[in-house]
Amino acid sequence: MHEFDMNLIKPFIKVYEFNSFTKAANDLDVSQPAISASIKRLEDHLGYPLFIRSGRNLTATTSAHQFYLQISSVIDVVDNALTHQQRFIVNAPESILLKLIDLPDIQLIEAGNDEEETLNELRMRKIDLAIENTTQKDNGFCFESIYEEDILLVCCQSHPTIQGKITLDQYRESGHVAMKLLRHNMRAVEFLSKTPIMRDRNIKIQVSSPANMLLALQNTDYIAAIPEGLKEVAIALNLQILTPPFEVNSIHYQMIYHKRFMKDPIHQQLRNSIKAKLNNTLV
């Protein structure tokens, strides 16, 4: 048997994780034919096929799954030894970031609005862990339920008609500040609402984050829905905190990480420290 070329491992891992020759080529900054050639050489060396094409779809074989499990953990150990990683990068919504801010050896990044982009960043190891209210499922990742928080309404203290509480009619008649974030083509509050009639709001201002909603409310008669984790920020901005006049589900957050890290002791320590921190906020 010819000496094994270790340079064939990285292309295989990328094709397996992206389930795409094109995305793997883009990530490694090489041509697609080069990726295809690497996979063909690896298949020739191993003596069995790794991927099967069916039209535009690419399917990893059972042998590919087994081979990936055998080598991915070894590659991670080597990568970590070479990079001497001293801190983890964690992606999470603003209300969660505020609870994790004093954890050591962690860089916190505000979550974006694209769930698939978050999964791609996990695949490409741009981030080590994500905390999301997600509807996505992917067999390459672990999804652990980790935390939940309620939705609150906020408005200015000087609001001309809303003081201390809000009625359903006032909610319907008010202008709203809302986020661009959509789940199943609905904004977060409509997605979480148990009242279908509430899925039609008069959106006056659209912003990219909950914190921007709080700022956009200043000197207006509008209202906004925020996660409970931003309550103290809203109070600091002299906003009223209101209970929604309709039933609404809590926001359920999941901790998402690649399955390659399931048994990694350092990554387990990261996950445990995040769980402990979030659990302490419930006390």
C-alpha positions, 0 to 999 in steps of 0.5 A, a space after each residue: 500500500 502506498 504511503 498515506 497522504 495526510 493532506 487528503 483528510 482536510 478536504 474530506 472533512 470539509 466535504 462531509 461537514 458541508 455536504 458540498 464540494 463547492 462549499 468545501 472548495 470555497 472554504 479551503 480556497 481551492 478549486 472544485 476539481 481539486 477537491 474532487 481529485 482529493 476525494 477520488 485519491 482518498 477513495 482509491 486509497 481506502 478502497 471504498 466510496 465516500 460520497 454518492 451523487 444523485 442529481 444535485 444531491 450529495 450523500 455520504 456513505 456509511 463508510 464515510 460516516 464511520 471514517 469521519 468519526 474516527 478521524 475528526 476527533 484526532 484532527 481536532 486534537 492536532 488543530 488545538 495543539 497547533 493553534 494553542 486556543 486560549 478562548 472560545 468564541 460563543 455566539 448568542 442573542 443580546 439578552 443571553 450575552 449579558 448573562 455570560 459577560 464575566 465568564 473567563 476565556 470566552 469571546 462573545 459575539 451577538 447572534 445574527 438573524 440567519 440560522 443557517 449562517 450560524 450553522 455554517 460558522 460552526 461547521 467552519 469553526 469560526 465559532 465554537 458554540 451558539 445559543 439560539 432560539 432555533 427551528 433548525 435541525 441538522 444531524 451534524 450538530 448537538 442541540 441542547 435545551 438550555 434556557 428560557 425567558 419571557 417576552 415583555 412589552 416596553 414603551 416610554 414613561 411619557 406615553 399619553 395613553 399607556 401607563 402601567 398596563 396595556 390592553 389588547 385594543 391599545 396593543 392593536 392600535 399602537 405603532 410598533 418597533 420590531 426586529 427584522 428577525 423572522 421565524 417561519 415568515 413571522 416576526 418573533 412575537 407573532 411566532 411565539 404568540 398563542 393568539 393568531 389575531 395578534 399576527 398583524 401589527 402596525 410596524 413603524 420602525 424596523 431594526 436589527 436587534 432588541 437593543 436598537 428597539 429600545 433606543 428607537 422607542 425614545 421620544 415616541 408613542 410606539 411599543 416594542 416586545 423584548 426578551 426579559 433579559 433586557 428588562 434592566 436595560 429598558 429600566 435604565 433607559 426610563 422605559 415602562 415594563 408591561 405584561 403582554 395583554 395576550 398569551 405568549 410562549 416563552 423563548 426557548 434557547 438551545 445550545 448548539 455545537 458540532 458533534 465532534 466536540 461531544 466528548 471533548 473535555 475542554 468543550 464540555 467544560 465550556 458548556 458546563 460553565 455556560 449552563 451553570 451561569 444561566 442556571 444561576 440567573 434563574 435563582 
